[in-house]
Amino acid sequence: LQTSIDNLYSWSIDNKMKFHPGKCKVVSTSISANSEKEWNMFPFFYSIYTLGGVVLQNVDTQRDLGVFITDNLSWKFHVHYLLQEFIDRFNLLRRTVYFINNPGQRSTLFISLIRSILEHCSSVWAPHQKGLLDSLEHAQKRSIKWVFKVSPRDHWSEEFYMNKLYILNILPIRLQFRFNDMKLFYKVMYVLVPIGLPEYLYILGPLLSFIMTLDLSAISLKKLM
């Protein structure tokens, strides 16, 4: 890894794009990181890497392209960060466009300015834990109540909430994550993104022909609910 860092640094010098070592961090990931926290106080726990002769700082959490990566590969920190950003932006929107009463216009504002927060790189970080998914869904439910000018204290059954989403052509958070995964898979298979399938995966001829005929952009979200 150090050799790769040195090669990258040499490339940056040759191309006059020198990296700033102070903005580069090292995150040592491990699924057992929580059980090894007591060793973090010792300097030999972390591998030491340098960039241009400068020792890079080891951190537990680092944001990369808008996604927080933690040393234990958990997305709980990232989800909580997104929820706070979601709430802050929703409150700002609610105060700013109070004069808009049309549900269609409110829905457009919600999808473009707030819901988009939860969809950025969701194929990477989308959680599977019920608690995290429920927290995200609860935030969206509160926003949908605002779209229809309903008090956030009003109780909505699950069926009633799903019906409101159907009217707005919006998917529940869980299904939206799955839909985003489907779109990414389609792009990979259609070679629309520079991502290749692992060598142990391959597509049978008839199935590949079927996938190539799909147009996910034309699929109505209502058909997925």
Salt bridges, closest charged atoms under 4 A:
ASP71 OD2 - LYS37 NZ 2.90
GLU85 OE2 - ARG89 NH2 3.29
GLU119 OE2 - ARG115 NE 3.37
ASP134 OD2 - LYS130 NZ 2.65
ASP134 OD1 - ARG174 NH2 2.41
GLU137 OE1 - ARG174 NH1 3.92
